[in-house]
Amino acid sequence: AAARNAWSAGDTTSARALVTSARTCAESTADMLLRADIDRLRGRIEVNVGSAVDAHRIFSVSAAAVAGLDPARALELAVAAALLRSHGGDSGTVLDVRRLAVAASAGDTAHGRCLGHLLLSLDQAAAHEWADAVASQHCALVEGDELDDPDVLAHLGNQALHLGDLEAHRRCFTRMLTGARDAGAVMAVLYALPRLGFSQFTTGRWTELRRDAEEGVSLSASAGKRPLAAVPLGQVALLAAVQGRAAADLDARLADVDAVAALPLGVLADPVHDLGRWARGVRATLDGDTATALHHFAAMRVGTLRRLAALDRIEAAVRADDRVRALAWTEELAAFATGTGLPWAAAVVEHARALLAEPADVAEHFEAALVHHARTPQTDPRPYEHARARLAYGEWLRRAQRRVDARSHLRAALETFEDLRAGPLAARAAQELRASGETARKRDVSTALHLTPMERQVAELARQGLSNKDIAAQCWVSHRTVAFHLRNVFTKVGVSSRGELARLDLT
């Protein structure tokens, strides 16, 4: 209990010492179930701030040890091990996953059935049986709809991201985050925030991403857990690259990522390194350095992130004239798109095929990509990728002397890039639009857009009438930090009181 309390409160040093001591004491007993409970916490600590491979071994060995005594405990441990395997943390320890999964999925409780279907989905995804994995995950989500267990929500959310279902991913981690805030569970908040960031980036919720990343970095510093700032720092660096921030700013952000990436990061070690590679690849692409861009994109290791970055990776290969690699990456994503039935994945595949096609077939593939983008649910939008498809198609149409046809695509792309503040591609779209014979109109940008994510959050809460103390509690910062941000807001928007602030439209 002491180790669990220390872990929940964010005291990882004490938690690790206590759980190691408890495991040593448990060796002298015959209580295998007690050992399993201790191992579950040991593994969780390794997952977050230790070694993902060690965590996989701990979970797998413990699951096998109690499978005949307590299938429910074994199931929970097996799910944790399978998730690690799907993210590259495989120790090589063998576990009979499908037997556990099939038995649990027909069990008496929603919790057991949920984990049974989830375990089956994880094993199917590891074998690239995408259609079966999606079907099993759907069953798991249905069974888990009424469950508020943070571990179950985290497991479901992680698998949803792995399968490209970002609406389910966001739903699970939003529920987990809400529960963690209500319970004051610091480590659970620090677990959920960066994972939400992946869906925020891909679905164009970049203001939310900056706000939550800033909170994650601040909270990890307050808790003395610098490694837990790694993913938020990586996400902000990627966003800075995409938005074309100044070289010095991006260099500083990448240096922060590199510094924290040298620490023990558990299961997030590879994703953090991949975020850095992605950001560097984007910058190199925008700078026209095709060889460097391809070098960084080819080094990405995590399957989930390779799929999220698929368009960047394939485009870099095409620009570097590495047709073999571009085709291989396209067909890899095509198998995933066919198996999962996800419109966004099919859209990226068609966009990639347009880049690789003979001139007579280019338009057909771009049109197919736009059809798939139009089928993407509003709950899971991909505005940046959609705009990139319209920009690429518009560029091709203009070069094919179809300037009138090009304009609508270029205009729509420009508006989206401006909304996202994706400067480099906005400039490119504006240049193409002018070349098509249409003047790109300057859009009015309000002062509110210059607020940082944390300033915007503080301002919105202040407009609702919350005191500095209440805002501090909701944002997990000190009241002095709230006062600092509020002073910055007043200066930037030109007001001197909360009353004036309340009358402003900050949208």
N, C-alpha and C positions, 0 to 999 in steps of 0.2 A: 504493500500500500504506500509506503514511504517513497519508493522509487517511482511509482505511478504519479503521485502527487508532485514530486520534484519535476518529472517530465512535463506534466500538464502546465506547471507554472513556468516552464522554460529553463529550468536549472539542469541543463544536460550533463554537466560535470558530476553533480551529486547523483543524478539519476543513473548514470553509467556505473558509478562506484557502488551504489546501493544494489543495483540489479546484478552486478557481477558477484558481489558478496552473497546475495540471496541464492544465486545459481550454484555457488560453491557449497553452501550449506545444504541445498537440495540434493546434491550428489550422494549424501549419506543417508537419504531416505529412499523408500521404494515408491514414493508418490509421483508417478509419471505425469499425472494431470497438473500437479503443482509445477513440475519442471516445464511443462508445455506453456503454462501461463507466464512463467518467468521468461521463457524463450520468446514468447510473443512480444514482450516489451524490449528484450534484448535486440530482437530483429528490427523493431520499429526505430530504435535509436540508431542502429547501423544504417537503416534506410535514409534517415534524414541527415546525419552528420558523420557517418562512418563509411563502411564499404558495402555497396550493393551486393557484391558477390558473397561476402560473409553473411549478409542478411538472408540471401537466398539459401545458403547452406543451413543456417539456423532454422529457418522456417521449414525447409524440406525434411530435414532429419527429425525435427520435432513432430511434424505431421505424420510421418511414417511410424513413429514410436507410439502414438496414441490412436492411430486409425482403428484398431480393434477395441479400444477401451471407450473412446468418446468420439464418434464420427463427426459430431458438430464442431468440436475443437479442431480436429484434424482438417475439416473443411475450411475453416477460417485461416488456418496456417497455410494450407495448400493454395488458397486464393492469393494470399500475400506473396507466396513464392512464384506463382504463375505470372503475376503482374510484374515482378522483378525480371523474370525471364523475357517478357515481352518488351522490356525497356533495356535489354542488354546485360542485365545483372544475373547471368547464369553461372552457377558454380559447377555445373556438371552433375550434381546430385540427382539421381533418378527417383521419380515419384510416380506412382500409378494414378495419374490425375483423372482419367476418364471414368475409372471405376468409382471413385469418390463422387465425381460430378453427376453421373447418371443416377446413383443411389439417392443423392441429396435432392435432385430436381424433382423427384417423386415423393418427397417427404411430407411431414405433417404440418410444418410451419412455413409461413411466408418467408421468414428470414432464411431458413435452410434451403427452400426452393430457389430463392433469389440467388444465393451464393452458389448453388449447384449449377444453375443455368449460366451464371457468370464464369464459373470455373471452366465449364465446357466451351464457352465463347473464347476464353483466353487460350485454351489449348488449340481450338480450331484456327484462331488467328495466327498462332505461332506456326501452324502448318500451311498458312496462306489459303485456308478454306474460308474465303471471305463471306460468301453467301450464308454458309452455315453459322459462321461467327456472328453475323448481324442478326440472324433469326434467334440464336440463343441469347444474345444481348438484349433483344427486344423482350423476350420472356423474363429476363432478369429485371429489366426496368419496370415491367408491369407488376411483378411480384414485390419489387422494392418501393413502389410508389407511395405507400403509407409508412414506410420505415424511416425513422429519424436517427438511426445509428450512424454516427459520423464516419466510422470505418467503412460501412457499407456504401454510404454516399461517395466517399473518396474512391473506393474501388470501382463503382459504377461510372463515376466521372472520368477516371483515368482510362478505362476501357472505351468509353464513348469517344474520347480524344483519339485513341489509337485507331478506332474504326471510322474516324472522320465525322462523327455525329456531334457537331459543336453545339447544337441546341440542347441536347441531353447533357453534354459536358457542362455547359453553363448552368443549366438548371440544378444539377447535382451539387456543384461547388458553391452556387449561391445559397442553397439550403444549408450546406455544411457551414459556410461562413456566417450566416445569420445565427445558427445555433451556437457556434463558437463564440461570437461576440456576446450573445446573451449569457453564456456560461462563464465568460471571462477566461476562456481557454486560449492562452497566448500562442501555444505551439500549433493548435488547430487553425487559428487565424493565419499564422505564418505559413501553414501548409496550403491552405485554400487560396490565398491571395495570388501567389505567382502562377498557380495552375489556371485560375480564371484568366490570367493575362494572355494565355495562348489563344483562347477563343476571342478575346477582346481585340487582339491584333488582327486576326484573320477576318473577323467580321466588321472591321472598320471602326470599332469603338475605341478610338485611339486616345480620346480625352479621358475616358474611364481607365484605360491602361496606364496612362501617365499618373493619374491620381492614385490608383491602387499600388502602382510600383513605388511611388514616393512614400506611401504609407508603409509598404513592406520594408523598404530600406530603413525608414525611421524607426519602425517597431523592432526590427532585428537589432538595430544599434542600441535601442533602449534596453532590450533583453540581453544584450551582450552576446548575440548569436550572429556574428558577421557572416558565416557561411550561408545563412538563410536569406541573405540579401543578394545572393548570386544570380538567381533567375530574374528577379526584377531589374537588376542592373543590366543583364543581358538583353532583356526585352526593351528597355529604354535605349540601349545602344543600337539595336536593330531599328527601332522607330526613328532614331536620329539619322541613321543611314538612309532609310527610305525617304525621309522628309528633306534630305539634303542639307543637314546642319553643317555649319562651318567645320573645316577640317580639324581645327584645334579642339573644338567641342567634342567631335566624334572621337578623336584620338584620346582625349581625357576619359571619355566614357568606356572606351575599349580597354584602356589601361586599368580602370577600376574592375572591369570584368576579369582581366588576366590576373590581377592580384588576388581576387577572391577565388578564382578557379584553381589556384594552387593549394587551397585548403581542402580538408576532407569534406566532400559534398554528398556522399551516399549515392542514392539512385539518380540524383540530379547532376552528377559530374559530367556525363556525356552530353545531356541536353544543354548545359551551360557552355561547354566548349563548342557545341554546334551553333548556339546562338551567336557566339563570337565569330565563327566561320561564316555564318549567314550574313551578318552585318558587314564583315569585310568583303564578302563576295558581292553584295549589293553595291558597296562603295566602288569597288573595282569596276563593276559593270558600268556604273554611271560615269566613271572617269575614262571609260573606253579601254581599260586594261583587261582585255579578254582572257589572257593566259593566267593572270593572277586570280581573276574571278573564278575561272574553272578550277583552279587549284584548290581554292577554299571550298567551293561547292562539292567537289569530288571527295573531300575529306570528311563530309558530314556522315555520322555513324548511326544516328537514331532513326529508325524507319518512320516514326510518326512525323518527325521534323523534316525528313527528306521529302515526305509527301506534301507537307504544308509549304515547303519551299520549291516544289516541283517546277513551277513555271520559271522561277529564277534560275534553277539549275539547268533546265533544258535550253532556255534562251542563251545562257552562257556557253553551253556546248555548241550551239548553232553558230554563235558569233565567233567562237574559237575554231570553227570549221572542223569540229570533232563530231562528225555525223554518226559514227558508230556508237559513241556514248550517248548522244542525243536520242537516237532510236531506241537504245536499250532502256534508258530512263523513261521514255514515252510508253513503251510497251509494258514496263513494270507498273506504271500508274494505270494503264489501260486495264490490266488484269484486276487491279484493285477497284477501279470504277465499275467494271462489269459485275464483279462479285457483290459490291456493296450497293450498287444502284444509285450512288450519290450524284446529283446533277452537277455539283461544283467540280467533282473529279472528272466527269465526262467532258465538261467545258474546257478544263485545262488540257485534257488529252487532245481535243479537237484543235485548240489553239496551237499546241505543240506540233500537231500534224500539218497545220497551215504553214508553220515556219519551215517545215521539212519538205513540203509538197512541190510538185512541178507547177509552173505558172498557171496552167489550165485548171488545176484543182484547188488553188489557194482559196478562192472565194467560197467554194462549197464548204471547206473546213471551218473558215471563220464564221459563216452563217450558222453552221451546226453548233459552234461554240456559243454563239449568242443565244440560240434557242435553249441550250442547256442552262445558261446563266439565267434566262427568263424563268426557267422551271425551279430555280433555287428558292426554297421557302423564305418568306419574309422574316421568319424567326432565325434564319441562318444565312444572312446575306453575305456576299463576297464582293463588296463594292470596288475594292482596289483591283482585284483580278478581272472583274467585269470591265472596268474602265481601261485596263491594259489591253483587253481583247479589242475594245472599240478603237483605241488608239492605234494598235497594230493594223487593224483592218482599214481604218481611215487612211493611214500612211500608205498602205498598199493600193487602195483605190485611187488616191491622188497620183501616185506614180504610174498608175495604169490609165491616166488621163480621164478618170471618172470623178472630177472635182466636186460636182454637185452631190453625188452619192456620198462622197467622203465627209462632207461638212457636218451632217447630223451626228455621225459617229465621233468626229473630233470634238464637236461642241459638247456632247454628253460626257466624253472623257475628261475634257478640260474642267467642266463643272464639278465632277467628282473629285478630281485631283486637287482642285482649289478647296473644296469642302474638307478634304483630308489633310490639307496643307502639305501635300506631297510635291514640293517645289520643283525638283528636276523634271518630273514627268508633266507637271502643269506647264512648265516652260516649253517643253517639247511639243505638247499638244497645241499650245498657243501658236508656236512657230509653224506647225503644220496647217493650222487653221488659216493663218495669214497666207500661206503658200497656196491654199485652195481658193483664195480670192475673197475670204471673209475676214473682217477685222475682229480680233478677239477683244471683247469689251472688258475693261477693268471692273472687277466686282468690289463693292464697298465692304471693307473689313472693319468690324466694330472693335473698340478698345477692349471689350470683354474677351476677345480672342487672344489677347496678350497676357491674360491671367494664367498663372501656372495651374496645374490640376488641383493642388492643395489649396491655392488661393480661391479658386472657383468653388471648391467644396465648402470652405469656411464661409465664403460670401453667401452662398445659397442657404446655409444653416442660419447665418446671422439674419438674413432677410425673413426667415421663418420665425424670428423672435427668440432663438435660443441664446442663452447667456454664454460667455466665454468658457465657463466651467462645463456647461452641458456640451458645447461643441468639442471641447478637449476630450471629454469622456467618449463621445461618439467617434472621434477621429483617432483616438488612442495616442494623443500627444499632450504636452503640458499646456496649461492655460497661458503661459508666457509665449509659447509657440503660436497659439491662436491669435494673441494680441499682435504679434509680429506680422503674421500673414494678413490680418485685418487692416493694419496700418498700410501695408503695401497695396491692398485692394483700394482703400480710400484714395491713395495717391494716384493710382493708375486710372481709376474711373472718374476722378475729379469730384468726390463728395467728401463731406466732413462729419457725417453722422449716420447711424444705422437707419434712421428714418428716410434720409435721402437714398440710401442704398436700397431700401425696400421698394422704392418707386422705380428703380431701374430695371430694364429688361436685359438680363445677362445671357440670354440665349443667342 
